[in-house]
């Protein structure tokens, strides 16, 4: 029994060390990215950058991505700082015409420790600036409604989500960037995700993604048409 426990501890330590060495998880899409073909003329490639809400989107409605020139680069649990570090590999190097950034809730959840709101905002702005510098049109998404964070019940996300969304919208309007407002279309009276759109109050179910999809397509088209 003791030998099994020691083996399990060694395995956990090894996994933890590997994650620490690749904090932004650059290995997640490294091989997949290397096989992405060059962009095709006439097809506007779009990369979705985000966390579990983006990653699980592909599992819940793969048709949405597979029938369009969309690439999903979501990684569950990630904060904006981690996304910023992998932005060149998972977005810029894929040479998309546009990027849809959906991020922030894991920062609010303190997945990597407490953060100031302006730092979360700053990371998203930095991703937008990197995209613009590389001639990639930008769509900045609002953080989705969240009344409770299942793994951080002591944190009240409602005021922080509202404050971050205000910052993102103001920045987008000021800089001619398309702002994608999921929050208004999905929030219930508590400013959270209603049960018909989510099982856990944080991650959309298929119905939730079906609300998001036409909003995303509309925002992408708007961004692509900007000069």
MDAnalysis code that builds the backbone (N, CA, C; Angstrom):
import MDAnalysis as mda
import numpy as np

u = mda.Universe.empty(681, n_residues=227, atom_resindex=np.repeat(np.arange(227), 3), trajectory=True)
u.add_TopologyAttr("name", ["N", "CA", "C"] * 227)
u.add_TopologyAttr("resid", np.arange(1, 228))
u.add_TopologyAttr("resname", ["UNK", "UNK", "UNK", "UNK", "UNK", "UNK", "UNK", "UNK", "UNK", "UNK", "UNK", "UNK", "UNK", "UNK", "UNK", "UNK", "UNK", "UNK", "UNK", "UNK", "UNK", "UNK", "UNK", "UNK", "UNK", "UNK", "UNK", "UNK", "UNK", "UNK", "UNK", "UNK", "UNK", "UNK", "UNK", "UNK", "UNK", "UNK", "UNK", "UNK", "UNK", "UNK", "UNK", "UNK", "UNK", "UNK", "UNK", "UNK", "UNK", "UNK", "UNK", "UNK", "UNK", "UNK", "UNK", "UNK", "UNK", "UNK", "UNK", "UNK", "UNK", "UNK", "UNK", "UNK", "UNK", "UNK", "UNK", "UNK", "UNK", "UNK", "UNK", "UNK", "UNK", "UNK", "UNK", "UNK", "UNK", "UNK", "UNK", "UNK", "UNK", "UNK", "UNK", "UNK", "UNK", "UNK", "UNK", "UNK", "UNK", "UNK", "UNK", "UNK", "UNK", "UNK", "UNK", "UNK", "UNK", "UNK", "UNK", "UNK", "UNK", "UNK", "UNK", "UNK", "UNK", "UNK", "UNK", "UNK", "UNK", "UNK", "UNK", "UNK", "UNK", "UNK", "UNK", "UNK", "UNK", "UNK", "UNK", "UNK", "UNK", "UNK", "UNK", "UNK", "UNK", "UNK", "UNK", "UNK", "UNK", "UNK", "UNK", "UNK", "UNK", "UNK", "UNK", "UNK", "UNK", "UNK", "UNK", "UNK", "UNK", "UNK", "UNK", "UNK", "UNK", "UNK", "UNK", "UNK", "UNK", "UNK", "UNK", "UNK", "UNK", "UNK", "UNK", "UNK", "UNK", "UNK", "UNK", "UNK", "UNK", "UNK", "UNK", "UNK", "UNK", "UNK", "UNK", "UNK", "UNK", "UNK", "UNK", "UNK", "UNK", "UNK", "UNK", "UNK", "UNK", "UNK", "UNK", "UNK", "UNK", "UNK", "UNK", "UNK", "UNK", "UNK", "UNK", "UNK", "UNK", "UNK", "UNK", "UNK", "UNK", "UNK", "UNK", "UNK", "UNK", "UNK", "UNK", "UNK", "UNK", "UNK", "UNK", "UNK", "UNK", "UNK", "UNK", "UNK", "UNK", "UNK", "UNK", "UNK", "UNK", "UNK", "UNK", "UNK", "UNK", "UNK", "UNK", "UNK", "UNK", "UNK", "UNK", "UNK", "UNK", "UNK", "UNK"])
u.atoms.positions = np.array([
    [0.830, -1.205, 0.000],
    [0.000, 0.000, 0.000],
    [0.867, 1.259, 0.000],
    [1.910, 1.240, 0.882],
    [2.801, 2.389, 0.970],
    [3.510, 2.638, -0.356],
    [3.875, 1.536, -1.036],
    [4.555, 1.672, -2.320],
    [3.653, 2.339, -3.352],
    [2.360, 1.982, -3.336],
    [1.396, 2.587, -4.261],
    [1.223, 4.070, -3.986],
    [1.178, 4.420, -2.708],
    [1.032, 5.818, -2.322],
    [2.234, 6.625, -2.791],
    [3.436, 6.069, -2.578],
    [4.644, 6.759, -3.005],
    [4.688, 6.926, -4.523],
    [4.251, 5.884, -5.241],
    [4.217, 5.954, -6.703],
    [3.264, 7.040, -7.172],
    [2.096, 7.124, -6.510],
    [1.104, 8.145, -6.866],
    [1.633, 9.537, -6.590],
    [2.334, 9.705, -5.469],
    [2.891, 11.007, -5.116],
    [3.966, 11.438, -6.117],
    [4.796, 10.482, -6.519],
    [5.822, 10.783, -7.515],
    [5.181, 11.202, -8.831],
    [4.100, 10.510, -9.223],
    [3.401, 10.840, -10.455],
    [2.809, 12.234, -10.392],
    [2.165, 12.552, -9.261],
    [1.576, 13.876, -9.093],
    [2.647, 14.955, -9.120],
    [3.768, 14.693, -8.488],
    [4.865, 15.664, -8.477],
    [5.405, 15.886, -9.879],
    [5.533, 14.779, -10.633],
    [6.048, 14.877, -11.999],
    [5.119, 15.697, -12.878],
    [3.800, 15.414, -12.756],
    [2.813, 16.163, -13.535],
    [2.835, 17.636, -13.152],
    [2.895, 17.901, -11.844],
    [2.934, 19.280, -11.372],
    [4.172, 20.017, -11.856],
    [5.317, 19.324, -11.841],
    [6.558, 19.940, -12.305],
    [6.491, 20.256, -13.788],
    [5.892, 19.339, -14.553],
    [5.758, 19.556, -16.003],
    [4.890, 20.773, -16.284],
    [3.794, 20.901, -15.530],
    [2.915, 22.053, -15.718],
    [3.619, 23.343, -15.335],
    [4.428, 23.283, -14.263],
    [5.147, 24.476, -13.836],
    [6.153, 24.903, -14.894],
    [6.761, 23.938, -15.576],
    [7.736, 24.256, -16.600],
    [7.078, 24.808, -17.862],
    [5.813, 24.480, -18.070],
    [5.082, 24.977, -19.242],
    [3.820, 25.665, -18.740],
    [4.020, 26.735, -17.970],
    [2.910, 27.422, -17.312],
    [1.845, 27.897, -18.287],
    [2.208, 28.455, -19.458],
    [1.164, 28.883, -20.400],
    [0.601, 27.742, -21.244],
    [1.136, 26.513, -21.048],
    [0.683, 25.333, -21.786],
    [0.891, 25.500, -23.298],
    [2.102, 25.839, -23.666],
    [2.445, 25.979, -25.073],
    [2.377, 24.642, -25.812],
    [2.514, 23.564, -25.062],
    [2.489, 22.239, -25.691],
    [1.091, 21.782, -26.089],
    [0.078, 22.426, -25.552],
    [-1.302, 21.999, -25.800],
    [-1.606, 21.929, -27.295],
    [-1.278, 22.982, -28.028],
    [-1.615, 23.051, -29.443],
    [-0.381, 23.078, -30.356],
    [0.788, 22.835, -29.805],
    [2.015, 22.958, -30.603],
    [1.979, 22.072, -31.848],
    [1.675, 20.795, -31.668],
    [1.649, 19.865, -32.805],
    [0.513, 20.188, -33.772],
    [-0.654, 20.510, -33.222],
    [-1.808, 20.842, -34.060],
    [-1.508, 22.080, -34.893],
    [-0.890, 23.074, -34.271],
    [-0.561, 24.310, -34.987],
    [0.401, 24.056, -36.143],
    [1.330, 23.133, -35.934],
    [2.322, 22.859, -36.976],
    [1.691, 22.246, -38.217],
    [0.483, 21.707, -38.067],
    [-0.198, 21.063, -39.187],
    [-1.286, 21.934, -39.816],
    [-1.461, 23.142, -39.288],
    [-2.452, 24.049, -39.861],
    [-1.932, 24.551, -41.203],
    [-2.680, 24.369, -42.273],
    [-2.210, 24.805, -43.599],
    [-2.238, 26.323, -43.721],
    [-1.558, 26.855, -44.716],
    [-1.599, 28.307, -44.936],
    [-3.035, 28.758, -45.206],
    [-3.354, 29.997, -44.894],
    [-4.705, 30.508, -45.155],
    [-5.073, 30.374, -46.630],
    [-6.349, 30.128, -46.870],
    [-6.860, 29.990, -48.234],
    [-7.507, 31.295, -48.659],
    [-7.177, 31.754, -49.844],
    [-7.749, 32.995, -50.356],
    [-9.269, 32.899, -50.399],
    [-9.922, 33.938, -49.921],
    [-11.381, 33.971, -49.937],
    [-12.027, 33.425, -48.679],
    [-11.230, 32.769, -47.819],
    [-11.753, 32.254, -46.550],
    [-11.097, 33.005, -45.406],
    [-11.900, 33.678, -44.629],
    [-11.390, 34.499, -43.544],
    [-11.180, 33.641, -42.288],
    [-9.940, 33.328, -42.009],
    [-9.624, 32.496, -40.847],
    [-9.813, 33.283, -39.554],
    [-10.416, 32.630, -38.579],
    [-10.666, 33.256, -37.280],
    [-10.185, 32.315, -36.180],
    [-9.448, 32.850, -35.227],
    [-9.020, 32.073, -34.064],
    [-9.806, 32.526, -32.842],
    [-10.318, 31.560, -32.102],
    [-10.989, 31.830, -30.831],
    [-9.992, 31.566, -29.709],
    [-9.616, 32.604, -28.992],
    [-8.672, 32.491, -27.880],
    [-9.435, 32.596, -26.562],
    [-9.227, 31.621, -25.679],
    [-9.955, 31.676, -24.419],
    [-9.612, 30.557, -23.468],
    [-10.504, 30.350, -22.515],
    [-10.319, 29.334, -21.479],
    [-11.264, 28.165, -21.723],
    [-11.808, 27.568, -20.650],
    [-12.675, 26.398, -20.802],
    [-13.968, 26.724, -21.551],
    [-14.458, 27.935, -21.400],
    [-15.696, 28.302, -22.092],
    [-15.493, 28.215, -23.597],
    [-14.300, 28.586, -24.046],
    [-13.973, 28.450, -25.471],
    [-13.649, 27.001, -25.826],
    [-12.835, 26.352, -25.014],
    [-12.436, 24.968, -25.318],
    [-13.643, 24.027, -25.366],
    [-14.538, 24.152, -24.388],
    [-15.697, 23.255, -24.327],
    [-16.714, 23.533, -25.431],
    [-16.627, 24.708, -26.017],
    [-17.521, 25.076, -27.118],
    [-17.386, 24.065, -28.250],
    [-16.138, 23.682, -28.541],
    [-15.872, 22.729, -29.617],
    [-16.506, 21.374, -29.321],
    [-16.466, 20.965, -28.062],
    [-17.057, 19.677, -27.683],
    [-18.577, 19.716, -27.730],
    [-19.148, 20.847, -27.358],
    [-20.600, 20.971, -27.304],
    [-21.234, 21.163, -28.679],
    [-20.531, 21.854, -29.568],
    [-21.086, 22.110, -30.902],
    [-19.952, 22.175, -31.923],
    [-19.376, 21.015, -32.225],
    [-18.234, 20.963, -33.134],
    [-18.592, 21.466, -34.527],
    [-19.855, 21.323, -34.916],
    [-20.278, 21.755, -36.248],
    [-20.051, 23.243, -36.453],
    [-20.225, 24.013, -35.404],
    [-20.042, 25.462, -35.502],
    [-18.635, 25.795, -35.988],
    [-17.654, 25.020, -35.530],
    [-16.271, 25.265, -35.925],
    [-15.907, 24.525, -37.206],
    [-16.341, 23.293, -37.326],
    [-15.916, 22.465, -38.458],
    [-16.483, 22.914, -39.800],
    [-17.576, 23.663, -39.770],
    [-18.174, 24.128, -41.026],
    [-17.742, 25.539, -41.387],
    [-16.816, 26.094, -40.608],
    [-16.322, 27.446, -40.846],
    [-14.804, 27.460, -40.716],
    [-14.143, 28.476, -41.242],
    [-12.679, 28.570, -41.091],
    [-12.292, 29.103, -39.712],
    [-12.820, 28.435, -38.671],
    [-12.587, 28.840, -37.293],
    [-11.637, 27.857, -36.622],
    [-10.703, 28.366, -35.839],
    [-9.790, 27.543, -35.061],
    [-10.018, 27.821, -33.581],
    [-10.231, 26.775, -32.807],
    [-10.481, 26.906, -31.375],
    [-9.174, 26.709, -30.621],
    [-8.781, 27.717, -29.857],
    [-7.558, 27.630, -29.071],
    [-7.830, 27.951, -27.603],
    [-8.917, 27.385, -27.100],
    [-9.230, 27.541, -25.683],
    [-8.488, 26.516, -24.842],
    [-8.109, 26.899, -23.632],
    [-7.484, 25.977, -22.681],
    [-8.150, 26.153, -21.325],
    [-8.722, 25.080, -20.843],
    [-9.464, 25.103, -19.584],
    [-8.604, 25.595, -18.428],
    [-9.181, 26.471, -17.616],
    [-8.529, 26.938, -16.403],
    [-7.593, 28.114, -16.572],
    [-7.345, 28.523, -17.817],
    [-6.322, 29.545, -18.021],
    [-6.772, 30.955, -17.649],
    [-5.796, 31.720, -17.212],
    [-5.981, 33.137, -16.922],
    [-5.466, 33.956, -18.110],
    [-5.729, 35.249, -18.076],
    [-5.312, 36.118, -19.179],
    [-3.796, 36.183, -19.335],
    [-3.076, 36.062, -18.221],
    [-1.620, 36.076, -18.295],
    [-1.076, 34.892, -19.072],
    [-1.658, 33.737, -18.860],
    [-1.232, 32.545, -19.599],
    [-1.575, 32.673, -21.086],
    [-2.750, 33.206, -21.373],
    [-3.144, 33.390, -22.773],
    [-2.218, 34.373, -23.478],
    [-1.829, 35.426, -22.776],
    [-0.935, 36.420, -23.360],
    [0.395, 35.780, -23.751],
    [0.902, 34.886, -22.927],
    [2.190, 34.244, -23.202],
    [2.120, 33.301, -24.406],
    [0.978, 32.731, -24.666],
    [0.869, 31.815, -25.815],
    [0.193, 32.476, -27.018],
    [-0.040, 33.758, -26.965],
    [-0.792, 34.442, -28.011],
    [-0.071, 34.394, -29.358],
    [1.242, 34.529, -29.348],
    [1.968, 34.497, -30.618],
    [1.852, 33.117, -31.248],
    [2.083, 32.083, -30.480],
    [2.042, 30.723, -31.020],
    [0.638, 30.315, -31.467],
    [-0.354, 30.613, -30.631],
    [-1.701, 30.089, -30.870],
    [-2.609, 31.024, -31.654],
    [-2.139, 32.241, -31.915],
    [-2.934, 33.181, -32.714],
    [-2.109, 33.768, -33.859],
    [-1.131, 34.568, -33.534],
    [-0.403, 35.326, -34.558],
    [0.217, 34.418, -35.616],
    [0.879, 33.360, -35.182],
    [1.573, 32.490, -36.130],
    [0.630, 31.718, -37.051],
    [-0.646, 31.669, -36.704],
    [-1.630, 30.975, -37.542],
    [-2.164, 31.888, -38.647],
    [-1.757, 33.147, -38.606],
    [-2.106, 34.139, -39.636],
    [-3.624, 34.244, -39.882],
    [-4.372, 34.458, -38.817],
    [-5.822, 34.625, -39.006],
    [-6.156, 36.034, -39.477],
    [-7.364, 36.179, -39.986],
    [-7.860, 37.502, -40.337],
    [-8.437, 38.197, -39.109],
    [-8.901, 37.388, -38.151],
    [-9.497, 37.958, -36.939],
    [-9.290, 37.016, -35.762],
    [-9.346, 37.591, -34.561],
    [-9.278, 36.809, -33.335],
    [-10.424, 37.228, -32.430],
    [-11.040, 36.248, -31.793],
    [-12.097, 36.497, -30.806],
    [-11.528, 36.165, -29.437],
    [-11.396, 37.152, -28.590],
    [-10.808, 36.964, -27.260],
    [-11.921, 36.909, -26.216],
    [-11.975, 35.810, -25.485],
    [-12.948, 35.647, -24.404],
    [-12.178, 35.180, -23.172],
    [-11.997, 36.077, -22.216],
    [-11.112, 35.771, -21.095],
    [-11.469, 36.603, -19.874],
    [-10.992, 36.149, -18.715],
    [-11.113, 36.956, -17.504],
    [-11.735, 36.275, -16.308],
    [-12.626, 35.318, -16.528],
    [-13.332, 34.739, -15.378],
    [-12.393, 33.934, -14.472],
    [-11.379, 33.294, -15.049],
    [-10.447, 32.526, -14.220],
    [-9.511, 33.428, -13.432],
    [-9.275, 34.634, -13.939],
    [-8.515, 35.625, -13.162],
    [-9.347, 36.061, -11.956],
    [-10.624, 36.324, -12.211],
    [-11.531, 36.709, -11.133],
    [-11.647, 35.583, -10.109],
    [-11.574, 34.344, -10.585],
    [-11.628, 33.178, -9.702],
    [-10.318, 32.944, -8.966],
    [-9.303, 33.739, -9.286],
    [-7.985, 33.648, -8.650],
    [-7.327, 32.292, -8.881],
    [-7.462, 31.779, -10.089],
    [-6.859, 30.481, -10.405],
    [-5.348, 30.469, -10.213],
    [-4.717, 31.614, -10.442],
    [-3.273, 31.719, -10.224],
    [-2.954, 32.740, -9.138],
    [-3.896, 32.924, -8.222],
    [-3.711, 33.871, -7.141],
    [-4.456, 35.169, -7.392],
    [-4.571, 36.019, -6.374],
    [-5.297, 37.289, -6.512],
    [-4.675, 38.187, -7.575],
    [-5.531, 38.911, -8.298],
    [-5.073, 39.844, -9.331],
    [-5.870, 41.137, -9.228],
    [-5.217, 42.228, -9.592],
    [-5.920, 43.492, -9.698],
    [-6.708, 43.520, -11.001],
    [-7.863, 44.163, -10.955],
    [-8.725, 44.226, -12.140],
    [-7.996, 44.886, -13.310],
    [-7.208, 45.907, -13.008],
    [-6.502, 46.598, -14.091],
    [-5.443, 45.708, -14.745],
    [-4.931, 44.732, -14.003],
    [-3.953, 43.807, -14.589],
    [-4.637, 42.809, -15.528],
    [-5.816, 42.351, -15.133],
    [-6.601, 41.462, -16.009],
    [-6.933, 42.203, -17.296],
    [-7.443, 43.399, -17.133],
    [-7.772, 44.252, -18.279],
    [-6.538, 44.489, -19.144],
    [-5.412, 44.765, -18.505],
    [-4.177, 45.042, -19.229],
    [-3.718, 43.868, -20.073],
    [-3.880, 42.660, -19.574],
    [-3.497, 41.474, -20.344],
    [-4.345, 41.332, -21.603],
    [-5.634, 41.605, -21.483],
    [-6.519, 41.522, -22.651],
    [-6.180, 42.614, -23.651],
    [-5.901, 43.816, -23.144],
    [-5.486, 44.912, -24.022],
    [-4.189, 44.549, -24.746],
    [-3.261, 43.941, -24.051],
    [-1.996, 43.554, -24.675],
    [-2.215, 42.553, -25.801],
    [-3.129, 41.606, -25.606],
    [-3.448, 40.661, -26.680],
    [-4.044, 41.388, -27.877],
    [-4.931, 42.327, -27.598],
    [-5.544, 43.102, -28.683],
    [-4.492, 43.912, -29.436],
    [-3.555, 44.508, -28.710],
    [-2.517, 45.312, -29.345],
    [-1.575, 44.454, -30.180],
    [-1.254, 43.267, -29.700],
    [-0.420, 42.341, -30.469],
    [-1.120, 41.954, -31.771],
    [-2.413, 41.682, -31.664],
    [-3.176, 41.311, -32.856],
    [-3.177, 42.456, -33.869],
    [-3.484, 43.654, -33.410],
    [-3.555, 44.806, -34.309],
    [-2.199, 45.079, -34.964],
    [-1.117, 44.896, -34.206],
    [0.221, 45.124, -34.754],
    [0.548, 44.137, -35.864],
    [-0.158, 43.006, -35.857],
    [0.061, 41.977, -36.872],
    [-1.090, 41.915, -37.882],
    [-1.840, 43.006, -37.965],
    [-2.900, 43.173, -38.965],
    [-4.008, 42.127, -38.813],
    [-4.304, 41.800, -37.571],
    [-5.388, 40.868, -37.254],
    [-6.529, 41.669, -36.635],
    [-7.717, 41.560, -37.188],
    [-8.871, 42.265, -36.636],
    [-9.238, 41.632, -35.285],
    [-9.728, 42.449, -34.375],
    [-9.951, 42.016, -32.995],
    [-11.423, 42.093, -32.615],
    [-11.881, 41.034, -31.963],
    [-13.189, 41.025, -31.303],
    [-12.936, 40.765, -29.824],
    [-13.280, 41.721, -28.979],
    [-13.154, 41.545, -27.530],
    [-14.519, 41.180, -26.965],
    [-14.576, 40.024, -26.336],
    [-15.835, 39.538, -25.779],
    [-16.011, 39.991, -24.341],
    [-17.244, 40.236, -23.970],
    [-17.552, 40.452, -22.557],
    [-17.332, 39.150, -21.808],
    [-17.040, 39.256, -20.533],
    [-17.051, 38.080, -19.670],
    [-18.501, 37.639, -19.521],
    [-18.726, 36.340, -19.550],
    [-20.092, 35.833, -19.412],
    [-20.624, 36.088, -18.002],
    [-21.943, 36.128, -17.841],
    [-22.510, 36.285, -16.505],
    [-22.069, 35.152, -15.584],
    [-21.847, 35.477, -14.320],
    [-21.475, 34.463, -13.332],
    [-21.937, 34.939, -11.959],
    [-22.889, 34.239, -11.382],
    [-23.375, 34.582, -10.053],
    [-22.537, 33.896, -8.980],
    [-21.975, 32.743, -9.333],
    [-21.143, 31.993, -8.396],
    [-20.066, 31.263, -9.194],
    [-18.901, 31.088, -8.571],
    [-17.822, 30.303, -9.170],
    [-17.773, 28.987, -8.408],
    [-18.103, 27.874, -9.031],
    [-18.254, 26.594, -8.317],
    [-17.059, 26.223, -7.454],
    [-15.838, 26.449, -7.935],
    [-14.663, 26.043, -7.180],
    [-14.123, 27.154, -6.285],
    [-14.766, 28.333, -6.302],
    [-14.388, 29.445, -5.420],
    [-15.657, 30.097, -4.876],
    [-16.437, 29.367, -4.073],
    [-17.726, 29.884, -3.610],
    [-17.620, 31.128, -2.729],
    [-16.450, 31.385, -2.166],
    [-16.295, 32.554, -1.296],
    [-16.155, 33.845, -2.100],
    [-15.874, 33.729, -3.389],
    [-15.688, 34.907, -4.234],
    [-17.024, 35.316, -4.847],
    [-17.326, 36.612, -4.761],
    [-18.517, 37.149, -5.427],
    [-18.075, 37.730, -6.768],
    [-18.355, 37.034, -7.883],
    [-17.856, 37.503, -9.173],
    [-18.681, 38.617, -9.802],
    [-19.905, 38.821, -9.330],
    [-20.828, 39.732, -10.013],
    [-20.259, 41.140, -10.191],
    [-19.797, 41.816, -9.122],
    [-19.290, 43.185, -9.324],
    [-18.012, 43.229, -10.145],
    [-17.180, 42.197, -10.031],
    [-15.925, 42.186, -10.786],
    [-16.175, 41.952, -12.269],
    [-17.109, 41.073, -12.588],
    [-17.471, 40.841, -13.990],
    [-18.011, 42.135, -14.598],
    [-18.876, 42.810, -13.866],
    [-19.457, 44.064, -14.360],
    [-18.382, 45.116, -14.583],
    [-17.465, 45.247, -13.631],
    [-16.409, 46.261, -13.739],
    [-15.461, 45.953, -14.898],
    [-15.092, 44.681, -15.061],
    [-14.190, 44.314, -16.149],
    [-14.868, 44.528, -17.502],
    [-16.132, 44.167, -17.593],
    [-16.852, 44.384, -18.852],
    [-16.951, 45.865, -19.201],
    [-17.139, 46.703, -18.202],
    [-17.179, 48.154, -18.450],
    [-15.847, 48.642, -19.018],
    [-14.751, 48.148, -18.446],
    [-13.426, 48.534, -18.929],
    [-13.215, 48.071, -20.370],
    [-13.604, 46.838, -20.640],
    [-13.406, 46.266, -21.976],
    [-14.246, 46.994, -23.022],
    [-15.497, 47.283, -22.678],
    [-16.362, 47.974, -23.629],
    [-15.853, 49.380, -23.915],
    [-15.452, 50.095, -22.874],
    [-14.938, 51.459, -23.047],
    [-13.687, 51.461, -23.921],
    [-12.790, 50.511, -23.665],
    [-11.567, 50.409, -24.457],
    [-11.888, 50.096, -25.911],
    [-12.801, 49.154, -26.133],
    [-13.151, 48.757, -27.498],
    [-13.747, 49.936, -28.272],
    [-14.684, 50.625, -27.657],
    [-15.329, 51.763, -28.330],
    [-14.311, 52.853, -28.646],
    [-13.442, 53.150, -27.695],
    [-12.449, 54.209, -27.863],
    [-11.456, 53.891, -28.969],
    [-11.177, 52.599, -29.170],
    [-10.136, 52.201, -30.113],
    [-10.668, 51.550, -31.387],
    [-11.960, 51.677, -31.623],
    [-12.531, 51.162, -32.856],
    [-12.490, 49.650, -32.972],
    [-12.544, 48.967, -31.837],
    [-12.511, 47.506, -31.803],
    [-13.927, 46.980, -31.579],
    [-14.256, 45.889, -32.207],
    [-15.590, 45.300, -32.039],
    [-15.737, 44.680, -30.654],
    [-16.793, 45.063, -29.959],
    [-17.090, 44.525, -28.626],
    [-18.250, 43.542, -28.752],
    [-18.028, 42.336, -28.282],
    [-19.014, 41.265, -28.372],
    [-19.688, 41.089, -27.015],
    [-20.926, 41.516, -26.905],
    [-21.637, 41.547, -25.621],
    [-22.464, 40.277, -25.413],
    [-21.818, 39.264, -24.865],
    [-22.546, 38.053, -24.478],
    [-23.377, 38.296, -23.221],
    [-22.832, 39.136, -22.326],
    [-23.429, 39.308, -21.002],
    [-24.901, 39.708, -21.078],
    [-25.196, 40.749, -21.827],
    [-26.565, 41.265, -21.894],
    [-27.541, 40.223, -22.403],
    [-27.095, 39.416, -23.364],
    [-27.980, 38.417, -23.974],
    [-28.194, 37.195, -23.094],
    [-27.338, 36.997, -22.079],
    [-27.378, 35.737, -21.334],
    [-27.668, 35.888, -19.847],
    [-27.553, 37.074, -19.289],
    [-27.688, 37.253, -17.845],
    [-29.131, 37.122, -17.374],
    [-29.301, 36.502, -16.205],
    [-30.622, 36.439, -15.584],
    [-30.761, 37.566, -14.572],
    [-31.794, 37.519, -13.757],
    [-32.061, 38.600, -12.811],
    [-30.955, 38.745, -11.763],
    [-30.237, 37.657, -11.502],
    [-29.142, 37.699, -10.528],
    [-27.819, 38.101, -11.169],
    [-27.851, 38.379, -12.471],
    [-26.646, 38.671, -13.243],
    [-25.734, 37.451, -13.317],
    [-26.384, 36.279, -13.382],
    [-25.667, 35.030, -13.568],
    [-26.199, 34.321, -14.791],
    [-25.683, 33.130, -15.051],
    [-26.175, 32.318, -16.160],
    [-27.379, 31.518, -15.690],
    [-28.518, 31.607, -16.373],
    [-29.701, 30.847, -15.962],
    [-29.526, 29.355, -16.204],
    [-30.331, 28.554, -15.514],
    [-30.206, 27.102, -15.559],
    [-30.426, 26.530, -16.955],
    [-31.219, 27.214, -17.779],
    [-31.459, 26.687, -19.123],
    [-30.269, 26.907, -20.059],
    [-29.302, 27.730, -19.638],
    [-28.125, 27.988, -20.461],
    [-26.850, 27.390, -19.885],
    [-26.930, 26.829, -18.677],
    [-25.721, 26.305, -18.038],
    [-26.086, 25.306, -16.946],
    [-25.256, 24.279, -16.794],
    [-25.485, 23.294, -15.735],
    [-24.865, 23.726, -14.411],
    [-23.761, 24.476, -14.491],
    [-23.053, 24.841, -13.259],
    [-23.040, 26.342, -12.985],
    [-23.726, 27.123, -13.815],
    [-23.780, 28.557, -13.602],
    [-22.579, 29.308, -14.139],
    [-21.667, 28.600, -14.768],
    [-20.468, 29.246, -15.287],
    [-20.183, 28.859, -16.733],
    [-20.272, 27.572, -17.033],
    [-19.996, 27.086, -18.384],
    [-21.301, 26.913, -19.160],
    [-21.382, 27.465, -20.354],
    [-22.605, 27.301, -21.141],
    [-22.835, 25.830, -21.523],
    [-24.098, 25.451, -21.617],
    [-24.445, 24.173, -22.224],
    [-24.713, 24.433, -23.704],
    [-25.230, 23.443, -24.417],
    [-25.470, 23.626, -25.844],
    [-26.409, 24.800, -26.105],
    [-27.447, 24.933, -25.265],
    [-28.370, 26.066, -25.430],
    [-27.641, 27.396, -25.263],
    [-26.715, 27.426, -24.312],
    [-25.941, 28.649, -24.091],
    [-25.079, 28.991, -25.287],
    [-24.420, 27.978, -25.832],
    [-23.581, 28.225, -27.008],
    [-24.419, 28.628, -28.217],
    [-25.631, 28.128, -28.292],
    [-26.505, 28.503, -29.403],
    [-26.912, 29.974, -29.315],
    [-26.932, 30.519, -28.097],
    [-27.163, 31.961, -27.934],
    [-25.916, 32.732, -28.380],
    [-24.754, 32.201, -28.053],
    [-23.499, 32.890, -28.328],
    [-23.131, 32.900, -29.815],
    [-23.462, 31.834, -30.513],
    [-22.963, 31.659, -31.878],
    [-23.374, 32.760, -32.857],
    [-24.646, 33.109, -32.953],
    [-24.984, 34.187, -33.895],
    [-24.388, 35.531, -33.484],
    [-24.237, 35.744, -32.193],
    [-23.605, 36.987, -31.729],
    [-22.143, 37.024, -32.150],
    [-21.466, 35.873, -32.048],
    [-20.064, 35.806, -32.439],
    [-19.898, 36.027, -33.939],
    [-20.734, 35.366, -34.728],
    [-20.646, 35.507, -36.186],
    [-20.881, 36.960, -36.599],
    [-21.869, 37.591, -35.989],
    [-22.168, 38.988, -36.305],
    [-20.984, 39.891, -35.944],
    [-20.387, 39.646, -34.783],
    [-19.257, 40.464, -34.352],
    [-18.049, 40.253, -35.258],
    [-17.808, 39.015, -35.660],
    [-16.682, 38.716, -36.556],
    [-16.863, 39.440, -37.878],
    [-18.059, 39.355, -38.429],
    [-18.318, 40.041, -39.712],
    [-18.118, 41.547, -39.586],
    [-18.560, 42.083, -38.442],
    [-18.389, 43.518, -38.212],
    [-16.904, 43.881, -38.153],
    [-16.129, 43.049, -37.426],
    [-14.703, 43.320, -37.305],
    [-13.985, 43.217, -38.635],
    [-14.323, 42.204, -39.409],
    [-13.678, 41.996, -40.711],
    [-13.966, 43.136, -41.688],
    [-15.101, 43.779, -41.505],
    [-15.491, 44.875, -42.408],
    [-14.921, 46.227, -41.992],
    [-14.277, 46.269, -40.826],
    [-13.656, 47.523, -40.380],
    [-12.405, 47.802, -41.208],
    [-12.172, 49.058, -41.511],
    [-10.973, 49.438, -42.257],
    [-9.822, 49.734, -41.306],
])
